[in-house]
Amino acid sequence: MSALPEFARRLAGASLFAAALGLCAGVQAADPLKLGFVYLGPTGDHGWTYAHDQGRKGVETKFGDKVATLGVENVPETADAERVFRDLATKGYKVIFGTSFGYMNQMEKVAKSFPNTVFMHATGYKTGKNLGIYNIRTYEGAYLAGVVAGKMSKSGKLGFVGSIPIPEVIRNINAYTLGARSVNPAITTKVIWVNSWFDPGKEREAALALISQGADVLLQNTDSPAVVQAAAEKGKYAFGWDSEMTKFGPTAHLAAAVLHWDKIYDDVVDDVLAGSWKTGDIFIGAEKGAVDLEAFGPMVPDEVKKLVDVRRGAIKAGTLHAFGGPLKDQAGKEVVAAGKAMDDKTLLGMNYYVAGVEGSVPK
Protein backbone atom coordinates (compact mmCIF):
# COMPACT_ATOMS: atom_id res chain seq x y z
CA MET A 1 0.00 0.00 0.00
CA SER A 2 1.44 3.32 -1.05
CA ALA A 3 1.94 6.20 1.39
CA LEU A 4 -0.27 8.61 -0.59
CA PRO A 5 -3.56 6.69 -0.26
CA GLU A 6 -2.89 6.20 3.50
CA PHE A 7 -2.23 9.94 3.92
CA ALA A 8 -5.38 10.75 1.93
CA ARG A 9 -7.47 8.42 4.14
CA ARG A 10 -6.12 10.07 7.29
CA LEU A 11 -6.78 13.53 5.88
CA ALA A 12 -10.33 12.60 4.96
CA GLY A 13 -10.91 11.12 8.43
CA ALA A 14 -9.53 14.24 10.08
CA SER A 15 -11.77 16.42 7.95
CA LEU A 16 -14.86 14.43 8.88
CA PHE A 17 -13.93 14.60 12.56
CA ALA A 18 -13.37 18.35 12.34
CA ALA A 19 -16.71 18.80 10.60
CA ALA A 20 -18.49 16.74 13.24
CA LEU A 21 -16.75 18.66 16.01
CA GLY A 22 -17.77 21.93 14.43
CA LEU A 23 -21.39 20.76 14.16
CA CYS A 24 -21.47 19.73 17.82
CA ALA A 25 -19.87 22.99 18.85
CA GLY A 26 -22.53 24.86 16.91
CA VAL A 27 -25.33 22.96 18.68
CA GLN A 28 -23.73 23.46 22.09
CA ALA A 29 -23.15 27.13 21.41
CA ALA A 30 -26.82 27.82 20.59
CA ASP A 31 -28.16 30.30 23.10
CA PRO A 32 -31.20 29.26 25.13
CA LEU A 33 -34.47 31.09 24.56
CA LYS A 34 -34.72 33.65 27.36
CA LEU A 35 -38.16 33.86 28.97
CA GLY A 36 -39.19 36.58 31.40
CA PHE A 37 -42.17 36.27 33.77
CA VAL A 38 -43.38 39.42 35.52
CA TYR A 39 -45.44 38.94 38.68
CA LEU A 40 -47.67 41.28 40.65
CA GLY A 41 -47.07 39.54 43.96
CA PRO A 42 -44.57 37.25 45.64
CA THR A 43 -44.15 33.70 44.36
CA GLY A 44 -44.84 32.54 47.90
CA ASP A 45 -48.39 33.96 47.94
CA HIS A 46 -49.79 30.41 47.40
CA GLY A 47 -52.26 31.93 44.97
CA TRP A 48 -52.14 33.64 41.56
CA THR A 49 -48.42 34.38 41.41
CA TYR A 50 -47.51 31.01 42.90
CA ALA A 51 -49.58 29.27 40.20
CA HIS A 52 -47.88 31.24 37.42
CA ASP A 53 -44.46 30.46 38.87
CA GLN A 54 -45.33 26.77 38.95
CA GLY A 55 -46.04 27.15 35.24
CA ARG A 56 -42.60 28.73 34.74
CA LYS A 57 -40.99 25.81 36.54
CA GLY A 58 -42.95 23.42 34.35
CA VAL A 59 -41.46 25.09 31.26
CA GLU A 60 -37.97 24.61 32.68
CA THR A 61 -38.69 20.94 33.30
CA LYS A 62 -40.05 20.33 29.80
CA PHE A 63 -37.54 22.31 27.73
CA GLY A 64 -34.38 21.96 29.82
CA ASP A 65 -31.36 23.85 28.43
CA LYS A 66 -33.36 25.09 25.45
CA VAL A 67 -34.68 27.86 27.67
CA ALA A 68 -33.50 30.17 30.45
CA THR A 69 -36.24 31.67 32.63
CA LEU A 70 -36.45 34.57 35.05
CA GLY A 71 -39.33 35.49 37.35
CA VAL A 72 -39.57 39.09 38.60
CA GLU A 73 -41.74 39.42 41.72
CA ASN A 74 -43.70 42.26 43.32
CA VAL A 75 -44.00 44.48 40.25
CA PRO A 76 -46.86 46.98 40.74
CA GLU A 77 -49.33 47.83 37.98
CA THR A 78 -47.73 51.27 37.47
CA ALA A 79 -44.92 52.81 35.46
CA ASP A 80 -42.68 50.35 37.30
CA ALA A 81 -44.11 47.59 35.12
CA GLU A 82 -43.10 49.44 31.96
CA ARG A 83 -39.57 49.79 33.31
CA VAL A 84 -39.35 46.05 34.05
CA PHE A 85 -40.71 45.03 30.63
CA ARG A 86 -38.30 47.37 28.88
CA ASP A 87 -35.36 46.15 30.95
CA LEU A 88 -36.08 42.50 30.17
CA ALA A 89 -36.42 43.19 26.44
CA THR A 90 -33.18 45.19 26.43
CA LYS A 91 -31.38 42.28 28.10
CA GLY A 92 -32.40 39.86 25.37
CA TYR A 93 -35.48 38.17 26.80
CA LYS A 94 -37.30 37.10 23.65
CA VAL A 95 -40.59 36.10 25.30
CA ILE A 96 -42.03 38.18 28.14
CA PHE A 97 -45.15 37.16 30.06
CA GLY A 98 -47.01 39.87 31.97
CA THR A 99 -49.19 38.00 34.44
CA SER A 100 -51.62 40.66 35.69
CA PHE A 101 -54.51 42.55 34.07
CA GLY A 102 -53.12 45.93 35.15
CA TYR A 103 -49.98 45.49 33.04
CA MET A 104 -51.89 45.81 29.79
CA ASN A 105 -51.17 49.40 28.74
CA GLN A 106 -47.53 49.29 29.84
CA MET A 107 -46.94 46.05 27.94
CA GLU A 108 -48.64 47.37 24.82
CA LYS A 109 -46.36 50.43 24.86
CA VAL A 110 -43.13 48.48 25.32
CA ALA A 111 -44.09 45.87 22.71
CA LYS A 112 -44.12 48.57 20.04
CA SER A 113 -40.52 49.46 20.88
CA PHE A 114 -39.28 45.85 20.61
CA PRO A 115 -40.90 44.32 17.50
CA ASN A 116 -38.65 41.22 17.61
CA THR A 117 -39.71 40.27 21.13
CA VAL A 118 -42.87 38.29 21.87
CA PHE A 119 -45.04 39.82 24.59
CA MET A 120 -47.86 37.83 26.19
CA HIS A 121 -50.35 39.52 28.50
CA ALA A 122 -52.55 37.56 30.89
CA THR A 123 -56.29 38.34 31.15
CA GLY A 124 -56.18 41.45 28.96
CA TYR A 125 -57.86 42.33 25.67
CA LYS A 126 -55.31 44.37 23.66
CA THR A 127 -53.21 42.63 21.01
CA GLY A 128 -50.57 43.69 18.48
CA LYS A 129 -48.21 42.16 15.92
CA ASN A 130 -45.95 40.90 18.70
CA LEU A 131 -48.43 41.16 21.59
CA GLY A 132 -50.73 38.27 22.38
CA ILE A 133 -53.18 37.66 25.22
CA TYR A 134 -53.94 34.56 27.23
CA ASN A 135 -56.28 33.45 29.96
CA ILE A 136 -57.75 30.42 31.70
CA ARG A 137 -61.48 29.92 32.12
CA THR A 138 -61.22 30.33 35.88
CA TYR A 139 -65.00 30.54 36.09
CA GLU A 140 -65.17 26.80 35.38
CA GLY A 141 -63.26 26.09 38.60
CA ALA A 142 -65.51 28.58 40.44
CA TYR A 143 -68.62 26.83 39.07
CA LEU A 144 -67.42 23.42 40.26
CA ALA A 145 -66.54 24.90 43.66
CA GLY A 146 -70.08 26.28 43.76
CA VAL A 147 -71.52 22.81 43.20
CA VAL A 148 -69.63 21.59 46.26
CA ALA A 149 -70.56 24.68 48.27
CA GLY A 150 -74.24 24.22 47.46
CA LYS A 151 -74.09 20.68 48.78
CA MET A 152 -72.04 21.49 51.88
CA SER A 153 -73.69 24.71 53.08
CA LYS A 154 -76.08 24.42 56.01
CA SER A 155 -77.06 28.08 56.22
CA GLY A 156 -77.75 28.50 52.51
CA LYS A 157 -75.49 31.56 52.58
CA LEU A 158 -72.19 31.67 50.73
CA GLY A 159 -69.45 34.30 51.01
CA PHE A 160 -67.06 35.62 48.38
CA VAL A 161 -64.02 37.80 49.00
CA GLY A 162 -63.56 39.87 45.84
CA SER A 163 -60.34 41.58 44.79
CA ILE A 164 -60.87 44.18 42.03
CA PRO A 165 -64.33 44.60 40.42
CA ILE A 166 -63.34 43.73 36.85
CA PRO A 167 -65.21 41.29 34.56
CA GLU A 168 -62.83 38.42 35.35
CA VAL A 169 -63.70 38.53 39.06
CA ILE A 170 -67.40 39.23 38.52
CA ARG A 171 -67.53 36.13 36.27
CA ASN A 172 -66.11 34.01 39.06
CA ILE A 173 -68.59 35.33 41.63
CA ASN A 174 -71.46 34.60 39.27
CA ALA A 175 -70.17 31.15 38.30
CA TYR A 176 -69.72 30.20 41.97
CA THR A 177 -73.32 31.22 42.63
CA LEU A 178 -74.67 29.44 39.56
CA GLY A 179 -72.88 26.22 40.49
CA ALA A 180 -74.33 26.36 44.00
CA ARG A 181 -77.85 27.20 42.84
CA SER A 182 -77.75 24.32 40.37
CA VAL A 183 -77.93 21.98 43.38
CA ASN A 184 -79.71 24.30 45.84
CA PRO A 185 -81.82 27.02 44.16
CA ALA A 186 -82.29 28.88 47.46
CA ILE A 187 -78.56 29.62 47.89
CA THR A 188 -77.43 33.25 48.03
CA THR A 189 -73.95 34.79 47.84
CA LYS A 190 -72.73 37.89 49.63
CA VAL A 191 -69.61 39.67 48.34
CA ILE A 192 -67.10 41.86 50.16
CA TRP A 193 -64.55 43.68 48.00
CA VAL A 194 -61.04 44.36 49.35
CA ASN A 195 -59.83 46.31 46.27
CA SER A 196 -56.51 44.50 46.24
CA TRP A 197 -55.19 41.30 44.72
CA PHE A 198 -52.93 40.49 47.66
CA ASP A 199 -53.59 41.88 51.11
CA PRO A 200 -53.82 39.05 53.67
CA GLY A 201 -55.02 41.38 56.41
CA LYS A 202 -57.93 42.76 54.40
CA GLU A 203 -58.74 39.31 53.04
CA ARG A 204 -58.98 37.94 56.59
CA GLU A 205 -61.16 40.82 57.76
CA ALA A 206 -63.52 40.32 54.82
CA ALA A 207 -63.76 36.58 55.48
CA LEU A 208 -64.57 37.13 59.16
CA ALA A 209 -67.19 39.75 58.23
CA LEU A 210 -68.88 37.33 55.83
CA ILE A 211 -68.90 34.60 58.45
CA SER A 212 -70.43 37.00 60.98
CA GLN A 213 -73.22 37.62 58.46
CA GLY A 214 -74.06 33.92 58.24
CA ALA A 215 -71.90 32.65 55.38
CA ASP A 216 -70.65 29.14 56.09
CA VAL A 217 -68.78 28.38 52.83
CA LEU A 218 -66.32 30.92 51.40
CA LEU A 219 -64.49 31.41 48.11
CA GLN A 220 -62.12 34.20 47.17
CA ASN A 221 -60.57 35.77 44.09
CA THR A 222 -57.57 37.02 46.05
CA ASP A 223 -54.09 35.65 46.25
CA SER A 224 -53.36 34.59 49.84
CA PRO A 225 -54.64 31.68 51.96
CA ALA A 226 -56.08 34.12 54.54
CA VAL A 227 -59.68 33.18 53.73
CA VAL A 228 -59.01 29.47 54.29
CA GLN A 229 -57.25 30.28 57.56
CA ALA A 230 -60.13 32.44 58.79
CA ALA A 231 -62.69 29.78 57.89
CA ALA A 232 -60.72 27.14 59.79
CA GLU A 233 -60.57 29.35 62.88
CA LYS A 234 -64.35 29.81 62.85
CA GLY A 235 -65.29 26.23 62.02
CA LYS A 236 -66.53 27.07 58.49
CA TYR A 237 -65.60 25.85 55.03
CA ALA A 238 -63.55 27.42 52.24
CA PHE A 239 -61.68 26.60 49.02
CA GLY A 240 -58.15 26.97 47.80
CA TRP A 241 -57.97 29.40 44.89
CA ASP A 242 -55.37 29.11 42.10
CA SER A 243 -53.54 26.40 44.07
CA GLU A 244 -54.12 23.88 46.84
CA MET A 245 -54.28 25.49 50.30
CA THR A 246 -55.04 22.47 52.49
CA LYS A 247 -52.13 23.02 54.87
CA PHE A 248 -53.46 26.44 55.86
CA GLY A 249 -56.75 25.06 57.12
CA PRO A 250 -57.17 21.28 56.86
CA THR A 251 -60.54 21.31 58.63
CA ALA A 252 -61.90 24.02 56.32
CA HIS A 253 -60.42 23.17 52.91
CA LEU A 254 -63.17 21.52 50.85
CA ALA A 255 -61.18 21.50 47.58
CA ALA A 256 -59.09 23.82 45.42
CA ALA A 257 -59.75 25.46 42.06
CA VAL A 258 -56.24 24.95 40.68
CA LEU A 259 -54.79 26.71 37.63
CA HIS A 260 -52.22 24.95 35.42
CA TRP A 261 -50.57 27.77 33.46
CA ASP A 262 -47.99 25.42 31.96
CA LYS A 263 -50.72 24.27 29.55
CA ILE A 264 -50.38 27.70 27.94
CA TYR A 265 -46.71 28.44 28.54
CA ASP A 266 -45.56 25.15 27.00
CA ASP A 267 -47.50 25.80 23.80
CA VAL A 268 -46.23 29.38 23.46
CA VAL A 269 -42.61 28.29 23.91
CA ASP A 270 -43.08 25.44 21.43
CA ASP A 271 -44.38 27.89 18.84
CA VAL A 272 -41.60 30.43 19.41
CA LEU A 273 -38.89 27.78 19.18
CA ALA A 274 -40.45 26.46 15.97
CA GLY A 275 -40.73 29.96 14.51
CA SER A 276 -44.50 29.60 14.16
CA TRP A 277 -45.75 31.93 16.90
CA LYS A 278 -48.53 34.30 15.88
CA THR A 279 -50.40 36.86 17.93
CA GLY A 280 -53.85 35.93 19.12
CA ASP A 281 -56.14 35.22 22.04
CA ILE A 282 -55.65 32.04 24.06
CA PHE A 283 -58.63 31.20 26.29
CA ILE A 284 -58.68 27.60 27.51
CA GLY A 285 -60.20 25.73 30.42
CA ALA A 286 -61.06 22.31 31.78
CA GLU A 287 -61.04 20.75 28.31
CA LYS A 288 -57.26 21.30 28.18
CA GLY A 289 -56.62 20.56 31.84
CA ALA A 290 -55.84 24.23 32.52
CA VAL A 291 -58.28 24.47 35.45
CA ASP A 292 -59.72 21.84 37.74
CA LEU A 293 -61.24 21.31 41.17
CA GLU A 294 -58.72 19.21 43.07
CA ALA A 295 -57.46 18.20 46.51
CA PHE A 296 -60.81 17.37 48.12
CA GLY A 297 -60.92 17.36 51.88
CA PRO A 298 -62.08 14.25 53.80
CA MET A 299 -65.30 16.01 54.81
CA VAL A 300 -66.59 16.04 51.22
CA PRO A 301 -68.90 13.02 50.69
CA ASP A 302 -68.20 10.62 47.83
CA GLU A 303 -71.54 11.44 46.24
CA VAL A 304 -70.52 15.09 45.99
CA LYS A 305 -67.17 14.16 44.43
CA LYS A 306 -69.02 11.97 41.93
CA LEU A 307 -71.31 14.86 41.06
CA VAL A 308 -68.27 17.05 40.41
CA ASP A 309 -66.84 14.31 38.18
CA VAL A 310 -70.06 14.30 36.14
CA ARG A 311 -70.16 18.09 35.84
CA ARG A 312 -66.45 18.31 34.99
CA GLY A 313 -66.91 15.69 32.29
CA ALA A 314 -69.84 17.60 30.83
CA ILE A 315 -67.83 20.84 30.75
CA LYS A 316 -64.98 19.06 28.97
CA ALA A 317 -67.39 17.52 26.48
CA GLY A 318 -69.02 20.87 25.79
CA THR A 319 -72.46 19.75 26.96
CA LEU A 320 -72.42 21.97 30.06
CA HIS A 321 -71.57 25.66 30.19
CA ALA A 322 -71.41 27.51 33.50
CA PHE A 323 -73.36 30.34 31.86
CA GLY A 324 -75.89 28.23 29.99
CA GLY A 325 -79.50 29.35 29.66
CA PRO A 326 -82.05 30.02 30.81
CA LEU A 327 -80.08 32.58 32.81
CA LYS A 328 -81.28 35.76 34.50
CA ASP A 329 -79.39 38.65 35.95
CA GLN A 330 -79.93 40.02 39.43
CA ALA A 331 -82.84 42.19 38.27
CA GLY A 332 -84.66 39.23 36.74
CA LYS A 333 -83.85 40.05 33.12
CA GLU A 334 -83.07 37.06 30.91
CA VAL A 335 -79.49 37.35 29.65
CA VAL A 336 -79.18 33.87 28.11
CA ALA A 337 -82.11 32.02 26.55
CA ALA A 338 -82.85 28.35 27.20
CA GLY A 339 -80.68 26.07 25.11
CA LYS A 340 -78.08 28.78 24.52
CA ALA A 341 -74.73 29.57 26.16
CA MET A 342 -73.12 32.95 26.78
CA ASP A 343 -70.51 33.79 24.13
CA ASP A 344 -66.95 34.75 25.03
CA LYS A 345 -67.34 38.41 24.08
CA THR A 346 -70.20 38.79 26.57
CA LEU A 347 -68.32 36.79 29.21
CA LEU A 348 -65.25 38.99 28.88
CA GLY A 349 -67.29 42.13 29.41
CA MET A 350 -69.49 40.91 32.27
CA ASN A 351 -70.35 43.78 34.61
CA TYR A 352 -73.45 42.58 36.49
CA TYR A 353 -74.44 39.98 39.05
CA VAL A 354 -76.67 37.01 38.28
CA ALA A 355 -79.71 36.11 40.35
CA GLY A 356 -78.67 34.92 43.79
CA VAL A 357 -75.83 37.39 44.35
CA GLU A 358 -76.65 40.07 46.91
CA GLY A 359 -75.63 43.72 46.70
CA SER A 360 -74.49 45.61 43.63
CA VAL A 361 -71.35 45.70 41.52
CA PRO A 362 -69.11 48.63 42.58
CA LYS A 363 -68.96 51.41 40.02
C-alpha positions in Angstrom: 0.0 0.0 0.0 1.4 3.3 -1.0 1.9 6.2 1.4 -0.3 8.6 -0.6 -3.6 6.7 -0.3 -2.9 6.2 3.5 -2.2 9.9 3.9 -5.4 10.7 1.9 -7.5 8.4 4.1 -6.1 10.1 7.3 -6.8 13.5 5.9 -10.3 12.6 5.0 -10.9 11.1 8.4 -9.5 14.2 10.1 -11.8 16.4 7.9 -14.9 14.4 8.9 -13.9 14.6 12.6 -13.4 18.4 12.3 -16.7 18.8 10.6 -18.5 16.7 13.2 -16.7 18.7 16.0 -17.8 21.9 14.4 -21.4 20.8 14.2 -21.5 19.7 17.8 -19.9 23.0 18.9 -22.5 24.9 16.9 -25.3 23.0 18.7 -23.7 23.5 22.1 -23.2 27.1 21.4 -26.8 27.8 20.6 -28.2 30.3 23.1 -31.2 29.3 25.1 -34.5 31.1 24.6 -34.7 33.7 27.4 -38.2 33.9 29.0 -39.2 36.6 31.4 -42.2 36.3 33.8 -43.4 39.4 35.5 -45.4 38.9 38.7 -47.7 41.3 40.6 -47.1 39.5 44.0 -44.6 37.2 45.6 -44.1 33.7 44.4 -44.8 32.5 47.9 -48.4 34.0 47.9 -49.8 30.4 47.4 -52.3 31.9 45.0 -52.1 33.6 41.6 -48.4 34.4 41.4 -47.5 31.0 42.9 -49.6 29.3 40.2 -47.9 31.2 37.4 -44.5 30.5 38.9 -45.3 26.8 38.9 -46.0 27.1 35.2 -42.6 28.7 34.7 -41.0 25.8 36.5 -42.9 23.4 34.4 -41.5 25.1 31.3 -38.0 24.6 32.7 -38.7 20.9 33.3 -40.0 20.3 29.8 -37.5 22.3 27.7 -34.4 22.0 29.8 -31.4 23.9 28.4 -33.4 25.1 25.4 -34.7 27.9 27.7 -33.5 30.2 30.4 -36.2 31.7 32.6 -36.5 34.6 35.0 -39.3 35.5 37.4 -39.6 39.1 38.6 -41.7 39.4 41.7 -43.7 42.3 43.3 -44.0 44.5 40.2 -46.9 47.0 40.7 -49.3 47.8 38.0 -47.7 51.3 37.5 -44.9 52.8 35.5 -42.7 50.3 37.3 -44.1 47.6 35.1 -43.1 49.4 32.0 -39.6 49.8 33.3 -39.4 46.0 34.1 -40.7 45.0 30.6 -38.3 47.4 28.9 -35.4 46.2 31.0 -36.1 42.5 30.2 -36.4 43.2 26.4 -33.2 45.2 26.4 -31.4 42.3 28.1 -32.4 39.9 25.4 -35.5 38.2 26.8 -37.3 37.1 23.7 -40.6 36.1 25.3 -42.0 38.2 28.1 -45.1 37.2 30.1 -47.0 39.9 32.0 -49.2 38.0 34.4 -51.6 40.7 35.7 -54.5 42.6 34.1 -53.1 45.9 35.2 -50.0 45.5 33.0 -51.9 45.8 29.8 -51.2 49.4 28.7 -47.5 49.3 29.8 -46.9 46.1 27.9 -48.6 47.4 24.8 -46.4 50.4 24.9 -43.1 48.5 25.3 -44.1 45.9 22.7 -44.1 48.6 20.0 -40.5 49.5 20.9 -39.3 45.8 20.6 -40.9 44.3 17.5 -38.7 41.2 17.6 -39.7 40.3 21.1 -42.9 38.3 21.9 -45.0 39.8 24.6 -47.9 37.8 26.2 -50.4 39.5 28.5 -52.5 37.6 30.9 -56.3 38.3 31.1 -56.2 41.5 29.0 -57.9 42.3 25.7 -55.3 44.4 23.7 -53.2 42.6 21.0 -50.6 43.7 18.5 -48.2 42.2 15.9 -45.9 40.9 18.7 -48.4 41.2 21.6 -50.7 38.3 22.4 -53.2 37.7 25.2 -53.9 34.6 27.2 -56.3 33.4 30.0 -57.7 30.4 31.7 -61.5 29.9 32.1 -61.2 30.3 35.9 -65.0 30.5 36.1 -65.2 26.8 35.4 -63.3 26.1 38.6 -65.5 28.6 40.4 -68.6 26.8 39.1 -67.4 23.4 40.3 -66.5 24.9 43.7 -70.1 26.3 43.8 -71.5 22.8 43.2 -69.6 21.6 46.3 -70.6 24.7 48.3 -74.2 24.2 47.5 -74.1 20.7 48.8 -72.0 21.5 51.9 -73.7 24.7 53.1 -76.1 24.4 56.0 -77.1 28.1 56.2 -77.7 28.5 52.5 -75.5 31.6 52.6 -72.2 31.7 50.7 -69.5 34.3 51.0 -67.1 35.6 48.4 -64.0 37.8 49.0 -63.6 39.9 45.8 -60.3 41.6 44.8 -60.9 44.2 42.0 -64.3 44.6 40.4 -63.3 43.7 36.8 -65.2 41.3 34.6 -62.8 38.4 35.4 -63.7 38.5 39.1 -67.4 39.2 38.5 -67.5 36.1 36.3 -66.1 34.0 39.1 -68.6 35.3 41.6 -71.5 34.6 39.3 -70.2 31.2 38.3 -69.7 30.2 42.0 -73.3 31.2 42.6 -74.7 29.4 39.6 -72.9 26.2 40.5 -74.3 26.4 44.0 -77.9 27.2 42.8 -77.7 24.3 40.4 -77.9 22.0 43.4 -79.7 24.3 45.8 -81.8 27.0 44.2 -82.3 28.9 47.5 -78.6 29.6 47.9 -77.4 33.2 48.0 -73.9 34.8 47.8 -72.7 37.9 49.6 -69.6 39.7 48.3 -67.1 41.9 50.2 -64.5 43.7 48.0 -61.0 44.4 49.3 -59.8 46.3 46.3 -56.5 44.5 46.2 -55.2 41.3 44.7 -52.9 40.5 47.7 -53.6 41.9 51.1 -53.8 39.0 53.7 -55.0 41.4 56.4 -57.9 42.8 54.4 -58.7 39.3 53.0 -59.0 37.9 56.6 -61.2 40.8 57.8 -63.5 40.3 54.8 -63.8 36.6 55.5 -64.6 37.1 59.2 -67.2 39.7 58.2 -68.9 37.3 55.8 -68.9 34.6 58.5 -70.4 37.0 61.0 -73.2 37.6 58.5 -74.1 33.9 58.2 -71.9 32.6 55.4 -70.6 29.1 56.1 -68.8 28.4 52.8 -66.3 30.9 51.4 -64.5 31.4 48.1 -62.1 34.2 47.2 -60.6 35.8 44.1 -57.6 37.0 46.1 -54.1 35.6 46.3 -53.4 34.6 49.8 -54.6 31.7 52.0 -56.1 34.1 54.5 -59.7 33.2 53.7 -59.0 29.5 54.3 -57.2 30.3 57.6 -60.1 32.4 58.8 -62.7 29.8 57.9 -60.7 27.1 59.8 -60.6 29.3 62.9 -64.4 29.8 62.8 -65.3 26.2 62.0 -66.5 27.1 58.5 -65.6 25.8 55.0 -63.5 27.4 52.2 -61.7 26.6 49.0 -58.1 27.0 47.8 -58.0 29.4 44.9 -55.4 29.1 42.1 -53.5 26.4 44.1 -54.1 23.9 46.8 -54.3 25.5 50.3 -55.0 22.5 52.5 -52.1 23.0 54.9 -53.5 26.4 55.9 -56.8 25.1 57.1 -57.2 21.3 56.9 -60.5 21.3 58.6 -61.9 24.0 56.3 -60.4 23.2 52.9 -63.2 21.5 50.8 -61.2 21.5 47.6 -59.1 23.8 45.4 -59.8 25.5 42.1 -56.2 24.9 40.7 -54.8 26.7 37.6 -52.2 25.0 35.4 -50.6 27.8 33.5 -48.0 25.4 32.0 -50.7 24.3 29.6 -50.4 27.7 27.9 -46.7 28.4 28.5 -45.6 25.2 27.0 -47.5 25.8 23.8 -46.2 29.4 23.5 -42.6 28.3 23.9 -43.1 25.4 21.4 -44.4 27.9 18.8 -41.6 30.4 19.4 -38.9 27.8 19.2 -40.5 26.5 16.0 -40.7 30.0 14.5 -44.5 29.6 14.2 -45.8 31.9 16.9 -48.5 34.3 15.9 -50.4 36.9 17.9 -53.9 35.9 19.1 -56.1 35.2 22.0 -55.7 32.0 24.1 -58.6 31.2 26.3 -58.7 27.6 27.5 -60.2 25.7 30.4 -61.1 22.3 31.8 -61.0 20.8 28.3 -57.3 21.3 28.2 -56.6 20.6 31.8 -55.8 24.2 32.5 -58.3 24.5 35.5 -59.7 21.8 37.7 -61.2 21.3 41.2 -58.7 19.2 43.1 -57.5 18.2 46.5 -60.8 17.4 48.1 -60.9 17.4 51.9 -62.1 14.2 53.8 -65.3 16.0 54.8 -66.6 16.0 51.2 -68.9 13.0 50.7 -68.2 10.6 47.8 -71.5 11.4 46.2 -70.5 15.1 46.0 -67.2 14.2 44.4 -69.0 12.0 41.9 -71.3 14.9 41.1 -68.3 17.0 40.4 -66.8 14.3 38.2 -70.1 14.3 36.1 -70.2 18.1 35.8 -66.4 18.3 35.0 -66.9 15.7 32.3 -69.8 17.6 30.8 -67.8 20.8 30.7 -65.0 19.1 29.0 -67.4 17.5 26.5 -69.0 20.9 25.8 -72.5 19.8 27.0 -72.4 22.0 30.1 -71.6 25.7 30.2 -71.4 27.5 33.5 -73.4 30.3 31.9 -75.9 28.2 30.0 -79.5 29.3 29.7 -82.1 30.0 30.8 -80.1 32.6 32.8 -81.3 35.8 34.5 -79.4 38.7 35.9 -79.9 40.0 39.4 -82.8 42.2 38.3 -84.7 39.2 36.7 -83.9 40.1 33.1 -83.1 37.1 30.9 -79.5 37.3 29.7 -79.2 33.9 28.1 -82.1 32.0 26.5 -82.8 28.4 27.2 -80.7 26.1 25.1 -78.1 28.8 24.5 -74.7 29.6 26.2 -73.1 32.9 26.8 -70.5 33.8 24.1 -66.9 34.7 25.0 -67.3 38.4 24.1 -70.2 38.8 26.6 -68.3 36.8 29.2 -65.2 39.0 28.9 -67.3 42.1 29.4 -69.5 40.9 32.3 -70.4 43.8 34.6 -73.5 42.6 36.5 -74.4 40.0 39.1 -76.7 37.0 38.3 -79.7 36.1 40.3 -78.7 34.9 43.8 -75.8 37.4 44.3 -76.6 40.1 46.9 -75.6 43.7 46.7 -74.5 45.6 43.6 -71.4 45.7 41.5 -69.1 48.6 42.6 -69.0 51.4 40.0 
